[in-house]
Amino acid sequence: MTDKSSLRDKLTPVQYAVACEGGTEPPFQNAYWDNHEPGLYVDVISGEPLFASTDKFDSGTGWPSFTKPVDGQEIVEVQDTSHGMVRTEVRSKTGDAHLGHVFPDGPGPEGMRYCINSASLRFIPLGDLEKEGYGEYLKLFPPPPDMAQPKN
């Protein structure tokens, strides 16, 4: 794990406040709430893959929302009783970053909504996965339409 002083140097003030101090960024005023580009969302601290754009949906909340993580082993769930309510906080296992919360009101077969702060994530566009060292995750994305059909 990275020490706090080196994280202060690596992260922006908002990233540090959210990922390291459990803060929340404003809805509709963050980097990825309305991002529709295909790619992978990784932990801003460790770089571990967390979510794929193929599992992202518009929850109407103003934060990026996902139906499931790429690897459930990299997500840690913790009971959060702050602000007078009981919620389930999600953190990254390797980076120990506060990511957001998970709720049982999402779409899909599992019905989960991972409501995640953009400040806890770094987005890697699909076209950059290979060069950024995430080539093994290309399998999560459907092939482009022109490659899906055999050519005559």
GROMACS elastic network, one bead per residue, 0.5 to 0.9 nm:
[ bonds ]
;  ai    aj funct       b0    kb
    1    45     6  0.87828   500
    1    46     6  0.80551   500
    1    94     6  0.71214   500
    1    95     6  0.61936   500
    1    96     6  0.78531   500
    2     5     6  0.85102   500
    2     6     6  0.68081   500
    2     7     6  0.66417   500
    2    45     6  0.78779   500
    2    46     6  0.84104   500
    2    95     6  0.76804   500
    3     6     6  0.56893   500
    3     7     6  0.63619   500
    3     8     6  0.89188   500
    4     7     6  0.50039   500
    4     8     6  0.62298   500
    4     9     6  0.88273   500
    4    20     6  0.81016   500
    5     8     6  0.51166   500
    5     9     6  0.66003   500
    5    10     6  0.88259   500
    6     9     6  0.50924   500
    6    10     6  0.61979   500
    6    11     6  0.86541   500
    7    11     6  0.57873   500
    7    12     6  0.89886   500
    7    16     6  0.72057   500
    7    20     6  0.84779   500
    7    45     6  0.76904   500
    8    11     6  0.55704   500
    8    12     6  0.73138   500
    8    13     6  0.74064   500
    8    16     6  0.64620   500
    9    12     6  0.78045   500
   10    16     6  0.88057   500
   10    45     6  0.85162   500
   11    14     6  0.78716   500
   11    15     6  0.56189   500
   11    16     6  0.57231   500
   11    44     6  0.80260   500
   11    45     6  0.81478   500
   12    15     6  0.51106   500
   12    16     6  0.61479   500
   12    17     6  0.85880   500
   12   119     6  0.86599   500
   13    16     6  0.51530   500
   13    17     6  0.61089   500
   13    18     6  0.86346   500
   14    17     6  0.50848   500
   14    18     6  0.61342   500
   14    19     6  0.83889   500
   14    23     6  0.84911   500
   14    24     6  0.89126   500
   14    25     6  0.74990   500
   14   119     6  0.65793   500
   15    18     6  0.52784   500
   15    19     6  0.57270   500
   15    20     6  0.77246   500
   15    23     6  0.89416   500
   15    25     6  0.88962   500
   15    44     6  0.79715   500
   15   118     6  0.84440   500
   15   120     6  0.60905   500
   15   121     6  0.85973   500
   16    19     6  0.53489   500
   16    20     6  0.51800   500
   16    21     6  0.67457   500
   16    22     6  0.88186   500
   16    23     6  0.86249   500
   16   119     6  0.81169   500
   16   120     6  0.84089   500
   17    20     6  0.57769   500
   17    22     6  0.65917   500
   17    23     6  0.54182   500
   17    24     6  0.79468   500
   17    25     6  0.88196   500
   17   119     6  0.87671   500
   18    21     6  0.55938   500
   18    24     6  0.55455   500
   18    25     6  0.69251   500
   18    97     6  0.81183   500
   18    98     6  0.65527   500
   18    99     6  0.77580   500
   18   100     6  0.88394   500
   18   117     6  0.75024   500
   18   119     6  0.64262   500
   18   120     6  0.66341   500
   19    22     6  0.58584   500
   19    23     6  0.70749   500
   19    24     6  0.87901   500
   19    44     6  0.79840   500
   19    45     6  0.80570   500
   19    91     6  0.86735   500
   19    96     6  0.80608   500
   19    99     6  0.64415   500
   19   100     6  0.89847   500
   19   117     6  0.84541   500
   19   119     6  0.69928   500
   19   120     6  0.51948   500
   19   121     6  0.88384   500
   20    23     6  0.79402   500
   20    96     6  0.78994   500
   20    97     6  0.58478   500
   20    98     6  0.64417   500
   20   120     6  0.88944   500
   21    97     6  0.86226   500
   21    98     6  0.75302   500
   22    97     6  0.80610   500
   22    98     6  0.53875   500
   22    99     6  0.80964   500
   22   100     6  0.82893   500
   23    98     6  0.79003   500
   23   100     6  0.88490   500
   23   117     6  0.89675   500
   24    27     6  0.87063   500
   24   100     6  0.76726   500
   24   117     6  0.66659   500
   24   119     6  0.86051   500
   25    29     6  0.75986   500
   25    30     6  0.69068   500
   25    63     6  0.86287   500
   25   117     6  0.64657   500
   25   118     6  0.78218   500
   25   119     6  0.72714   500
   26    29     6  0.55152   500
   26    30     6  0.67870   500
   26    62     6  0.79626   500
   26    63     6  0.83119   500
   26   117     6  0.89199   500
   27    30     6  0.67336   500
   27    33     6  0.78936   500
   27    61     6  0.67163   500
   27    63     6  0.56680   500
   27   117     6  0.88986   500
   28    31     6  0.86223   500
   28    32     6  0.89256   500
   28    33     6  0.63426   500
   28    34     6  0.78869   500
   28    61     6  0.77268   500
   28    63     6  0.65391   500
   29    32     6  0.89230   500
   29    33     6  0.78923   500
   29    62     6  0.75143   500
   29    63     6  0.85018   500
   30    33     6  0.62389   500
   30    34     6  0.85810   500
   30    62     6  0.80733   500
   30    63     6  0.73177   500
   30    64     6  0.88982   500
   30   117     6  0.78710   500
   30   118     6  0.59912   500
   30   119     6  0.74400   500
   31    34     6  0.76602   500
   31    35     6  0.75320   500
   31    63     6  0.89451   500
   31    64     6  0.89385   500
   31   118     6  0.57476   500
   31   119     6  0.75623   500
   32    36     6  0.83793   500
   32    63     6  0.72022   500
   32    64     6  0.58889   500
   32   117     6  0.84316   500
   32   118     6  0.55332   500
   32   119     6  0.87988   500
   32   121     6  0.87181   500
   32   123     6  0.81485   500
   33    36     6  0.88231   500
   33    58     6  0.79847   500
   33    61     6  0.84910   500
   33    62     6  0.55635   500
   33    65     6  0.77191   500
   33   116     6  0.89933   500
   33   117     6  0.85524   500
   33   118     6  0.71709   500
   34    58     6  0.78269   500
   34    62     6  0.78298   500
   34    63     6  0.80418   500
   34    64     6  0.72699   500
   35    38     6  0.86493   500
   35    53     6  0.88317   500
   35    64     6  0.81276   500
   36    53     6  0.75271   500
   36    56     6  0.85173   500
   37    53     6  0.73264   500
   37   125     6  0.69290   500
   37   126     6  0.80098   500
   38    52     6  0.78739   500
   38    53     6  0.53495   500
   38    54     6  0.71416   500
   38   124     6  0.86610   500
   38   125     6  0.60824   500
   38   126     6  0.54971   500
   38   127     6  0.86228   500
   38   141     6  0.79839   500
   39    51     6  0.89223   500
   39    52     6  0.61481   500
   39    53     6  0.54587   500
   39    54     6  0.80104   500
   39   123     6  0.68724   500
   39   124     6  0.55229   500
   39   127     6  0.78081   500
   39   128     6  0.83861   500
   39   129     6  0.76165   500
   39   138     6  0.88299   500
   39   141     6  0.82067   500
   40    49     6  0.69071   500
   40    50     6  0.76446   500
   40    51     6  0.60858   500
   40    53     6  0.61441   500
   40    54     6  0.88406   500
   40    70     6  0.89705   500
   40   122     6  0.82883   500
   40   123     6  0.58181   500
   40   124     6  0.51681   500
   40   125     6  0.64929   500
   40   126     6  0.69065   500
   40   129     6  0.77280   500
   40   134     6  0.86027   500
   40   137     6  0.80386   500
   41    44     6  0.88403   500
   41    47     6  0.88711   500
   41    48     6  0.87297   500
   41    49     6  0.61874   500
   41    50     6  0.58027   500
   41    51     6  0.50624   500
   41    52     6  0.59836   500
   41    53     6  0.74854   500
   41   121     6  0.59096   500
   41   122     6  0.56092   500
   41   124     6  0.62550   500
   41   125     6  0.87133   500
   42    45     6  0.86050   500
   42    46     6  0.79581   500
   42    47     6  0.52106   500
   42    48     6  0.53191   500
   42    50     6  0.50888   500
   42    51     6  0.68493   500
   42    52     6  0.88101   500
   42   120     6  0.83819   500
   42   121     6  0.54445   500
   42   122     6  0.52325   500
   42   123     6  0.63810   500
   42   124     6  0.75841   500
   43    46     6  0.55017   500
   43    48     6  0.53085   500
   43    49     6  0.64041   500
   43    50     6  0.64112   500
   43    92     6  0.69786   500
   43    94     6  0.86395   500
   43    95     6  0.69554   500
   43    97     6  0.74025   500
   43    99     6  0.84309   500
   43   120     6  0.62133   500
   43   121     6  0.50298   500
   43   122     6  0.63174   500
   44    47     6  0.58442   500
   44    48     6  0.82655   500
   44    95     6  0.80607   500
   44    97     6  0.78998   500
   44   119     6  0.75558   500
   44   120     6  0.53044   500
   44   122     6  0.52572   500
   44   123     6  0.89254   500
   45    48     6  0.82415   500
   45    94     6  0.84941   500
   45    95     6  0.53093   500
   45    96     6  0.80811   500
   45    97     6  0.68725   500
   45   120     6  0.77488   500
   45   121     6  0.83095   500
   45   122     6  0.89401   500
   46    49     6  0.88841   500
   46    92     6  0.86571   500
   46    94     6  0.63519   500
   46    96     6  0.85829   500
   46    97     6  0.86934   500
   47    50     6  0.87410   500
   47    94     6  0.89431   500
   47    95     6  0.80917   500
   47   121     6  0.86442   500
   47   122     6  0.77541   500
   48    74     6  0.76866   500
   48    92     6  0.83689   500
   48    94     6  0.73171   500
   48    95     6  0.79587   500
   49    52     6  0.82004   500
   49    69     6  0.85977   500
   49    70     6  0.67378   500
   49    71     6  0.76219   500
   49    74     6  0.80190   500
   49   134     6  0.83532   500
   49   137     6  0.87388   500
   50    69     6  0.55194   500
   50    70     6  0.53624   500
   50    71     6  0.66249   500
   50    72     6  0.83927   500
   50    74     6  0.69324   500
   50    75     6  0.75872   500
   50    92     6  0.79079   500
   50   121     6  0.84066   500
   51    54     6  0.84667   500
   51    55     6  0.71504   500
   51    56     6  0.79045   500
   51    66     6  0.71078   500
   51    68     6  0.71364   500
   51    71     6  0.80216   500
   52    55     6  0.56281   500
   52    56     6  0.68625   500
   52    66     6  0.80721   500
   52    68     6  0.86238   500
   52    69     6  0.73922   500
   52    70     6  0.63179   500
   52   137     6  0.88750   500
   52   140     6  0.75045   500
   52   141     6  0.84368   500
   53    57     6  0.82836   500
   53    66     6  0.80060   500
   53   141     6  0.85721   500
   54    57     6  0.84199   500
   54    66     6  0.86374   500
   54   140     6  0.75533   500
   54   141     6  0.68631   500
   54   142     6  0.88606   500
   55    65     6  0.83347   500
   55    66     6  0.52288   500
   55    67     6  0.54461   500
   55    68     6  0.64026   500
   55    69     6  0.79517   500
   55    70     6  0.86584   500
   56    64     6  0.71012   500
   56    65     6  0.56256   500
   56    67     6  0.65370   500
   56    68     6  0.84581   500
   57    60     6  0.89781   500
   57    64     6  0.75315   500
   57    65     6  0.57310   500
   57    66     6  0.59565   500
   57    67     6  0.75075   500
   57   107     6  0.85466   500
   57   113     6  0.89581   500
   58    61     6  0.77977   500
   58    62     6  0.83084   500
   58    63     6  0.85355   500
   58    64     6  0.73684   500
   58    65     6  0.65921   500
   58    66     6  0.85960   500
   59    62     6  0.75547   500
   59    63     6  0.79128   500
   59    64     6  0.78656   500
   59    65     6  0.62203   500
   59    66     6  0.87363   500
   59   106     6  0.78957   500
   59   113     6  0.80738   500
   59   115     6  0.84762   500
   60    63     6  0.79575   500
   61    64     6  0.81253   500
   61    65     6  0.83092   500
   61   115     6  0.82607   500
   62    65     6  0.87520   500
   63   115     6  0.62573   500
   63   116     6  0.61639   500
   63   117     6  0.61905   500
   63   118     6  0.70827   500
   64   114     6  0.81357   500
   64   115     6  0.60718   500
   64   116     6  0.55577   500
   64   117     6  0.68240   500
   64   118     6  0.67629   500
   65   106     6  0.87636   500
   65   113     6  0.60686   500
   65   114     6  0.52815   500
   65   116     6  0.60984   500
   65   117     6  0.89788   500
   66    69     6  0.72684   500
   66   106     6  0.82688   500
   66   112     6  0.78929   500
   66   113     6  0.57230   500
   66   114     6  0.50115   500
   66   115     6  0.68125   500
   66   116     6  0.79733   500
   67   106     6  0.64626   500
   67   107     6  0.68161   500
   67   108     6  0.70013   500
   67   110     6  0.76323   500
   67   111     6  0.72274   500
   67   112     6  0.53658   500
   67   113     6  0.52207   500
   67   114     6  0.61953   500
   68    71     6  0.84015   500
   68    72     6  0.79039   500
   68   110     6  0.83364   500
   68   112     6  0.69800   500
   68   113     6  0.74820   500
   68   114     6  0.68204   500
   69    72     6  0.57144   500
   69    73     6  0.89254   500
   69    74     6  0.81837   500
   69    75     6  0.74152   500
   69   114     6  0.80846   500
   70    73     6  0.89544   500
   70    74     6  0.83746   500
   70   140     6  0.87341   500
   71    74     6  0.57379   500
   71    75     6  0.74036   500
   72    75     6  0.53962   500
   72    76     6  0.81405   500
   73    76     6  0.75440   500
   73    93     6  0.76053   500
   74    91     6  0.83870   500
   74    92     6  0.57408   500
   74    94     6  0.68360   500
   75    90     6  0.63534   500
   75    91     6  0.57857   500
   75    93     6  0.56292   500
   75    94     6  0.87741   500
   76    89     6  0.81258   500
   76    90     6  0.55722   500
   76    91     6  0.50681   500
   76    92     6  0.59831   500
   76    93     6  0.57369   500
   76    96     6  0.85634   500
   77    88     6  0.61483   500
   77    89     6  0.56253   500
   77    91     6  0.64456   500
   77    92     6  0.88973   500
   77   101     6  0.84081   500
   77   102     6  0.82932   500
   78    87     6  0.84571   500
   78    88     6  0.55990   500
   78    89     6  0.50716   500
   78    90     6  0.63736   500
   78    91     6  0.76952   500
   79    86     6  0.70098   500
   79    87     6  0.60279   500
   79    89     6  0.60478   500
   79    90     6  0.88861   500
   80    83     6  0.88510   500
   80    85     6  0.77553   500
   80    86     6  0.57227   500
   80    87     6  0.50571   500
   80    88     6  0.55924   500
   80    89     6  0.57724   500
   80   101     6  0.88409   500
   81    84     6  0.63470   500
   81    85     6  0.53714   500
   81    87     6  0.64012   500
   81    88     6  0.85639   500
   82    85     6  0.61459   500
   82    86     6  0.72157   500
   82    87     6  0.82561   500
   83    86     6  0.84323   500
   87   101     6  0.70143   500
   87   102     6  0.76817   500
   87   103     6  0.77084   500
   88   100     6  0.86110   500
   88   101     6  0.55069   500
   88   102     6  0.57356   500
   88   103     6  0.72545   500
   89    98     6  0.76212   500
   89    99     6  0.76240   500
   89   100     6  0.58075   500
   89   102     6  0.64782   500
   90    97     6  0.86334   500
   90    98     6  0.64828   500
   90    99     6  0.55916   500
   90   100     6  0.54789   500
   90   101     6  0.51658   500
   90   102     6  0.65522   500
   90   114     6  0.80843   500
   90   115     6  0.89744   500
   90   116     6  0.83791   500
   91    95     6  0.82670   500
   91    96     6  0.58229   500
   91    97     6  0.53307   500
   91    99     6  0.51667   500
   91   100     6  0.72147   500
   91   101     6  0.84746   500
   92    95     6  0.55698   500
   92    97     6  0.52045   500
   92    98     6  0.68216   500
   92    99     6  0.68423   500
   93    96     6  0.52680   500
   93    97     6  0.77449   500
   94    97     6  0.82035   500
   95    98     6  0.89544   500
   96    99     6  0.88951   500
   97   120     6  0.67345   500
   98   101     6  0.88288   500
   98   116     6  0.89258   500
   98   117     6  0.84422   500
   98   120     6  0.69303   500
   99   115     6  0.81751   500
   99   116     6  0.53549   500
   99   117     6  0.57721   500
   99   118     6  0.83157   500
   99   119     6  0.83218   500
   99   120     6  0.55429   500
   99   121     6  0.78609   500
  100   114     6  0.73821   500
  100   115     6  0.57182   500
  100   117     6  0.57428   500
  100   120     6  0.84471   500
  101   113     6  0.82730   500
  101   114     6  0.60041   500
  101   115     6  0.54106   500
  101   116     6  0.65836   500
  102   105     6  0.88977   500
  102   112     6  0.68145   500
  102   113     6  0.55041   500
  102   115     6  0.59256   500
  102   116     6  0.82938   500
  103   106     6  0.71284   500
  103   111     6  0.84612   500
  103   112     6  0.57645   500
  103   113     6  0.51241   500
  103   114     6  0.65129   500
  103   115     6  0.76697   500
  104   110     6  0.82484   500
  104   111     6  0.56591   500
  104   113     6  0.62307   500
  104   114     6  0.88642   500
  105   111     6  0.56720   500
  105   112     6  0.56784   500
  105   113     6  0.60218   500
  106   110     6  0.78050   500
  106   114     6  0.80668   500
  107   110     6  0.74372   500
  107   112     6  0.66350   500
  107   113     6  0.74013   500
  108   111     6  0.52804   500
  108   112     6  0.75931   500
  109   112     6  0.84232   500
  116   119     6  0.86535   500
  116   120     6  0.76224   500
  116   121     6  0.83233   500
  117   120     6  0.55965   500
  117   121     6  0.71700   500
  118   121     6  0.52354   500
  118   122     6  0.76493   500
  118   123     6  0.89028   500
  119   122     6  0.77567   500
  124   127     6  0.82244   500
  124   128     6  0.63168   500
  124   129     6  0.63666   500
  124   132     6  0.79011   500
  124   134     6  0.88407   500
  125   128     6  0.53888   500
  125   129     6  0.65768   500
  126   129     6  0.54473   500
  126   130     6  0.83815   500
  126   138     6  0.74878   500
  126   141     6  0.82721   500
  127   130     6  0.73759   500
  127   131     6  0.84338   500
  128   131     6  0.54815   500
  128   132     6  0.60025   500
  128   133     6  0.86211   500
  128   134     6  0.83189   500
  128   135     6  0.86293   500
  129   132     6  0.52417   500
  129   133     6  0.62478   500
  129   135     6  0.52527   500
  129   136     6  0.83962   500
  129   137     6  0.75124   500
  129   138     6  0.71645   500
  130   133     6  0.53265   500
  130   134     6  0.54333   500
  130   136     6  0.78837   500
  130   137     6  0.87117   500
  130   138     6  0.79937   500
  131   134     6  0.74679   500
  131   135     6  0.75372   500
  132   135     6  0.77764   500
  133   136     6  0.81493   500
  134   137     6  0.57463   500
  134   138     6  0.76021   500
  135   138     6  0.55280   500
  135   139     6  0.83882   500
  136   139     6  0.66902   500
  136   140     6  0.87271   500
  137   140     6  0.56420   500
  137   141     6  0.78420   500
  138   141     6  0.56913   500
  138   142     6  0.84243   500
  139   142     6  0.73791   500
  139   143     6  0.87057   500
  141   144     6  0.88470   500
  142   145     6  0.84202   500
  142   148     6  0.83373   500
  143   146     6  0.81215   500
  143   147     6  0.61046   500
  143   148     6  0.58993   500
  144   147     6  0.54282   500
  144   148     6  0.63431   500
  145   148     6  0.51139   500
  145   149     6  0.68941   500
  146   149     6  0.60377   500
  146   150     6  0.83765   500
  146   151     6  0.86754   500
  147   150     6  0.71412   500
  147   151     6  0.84533   500
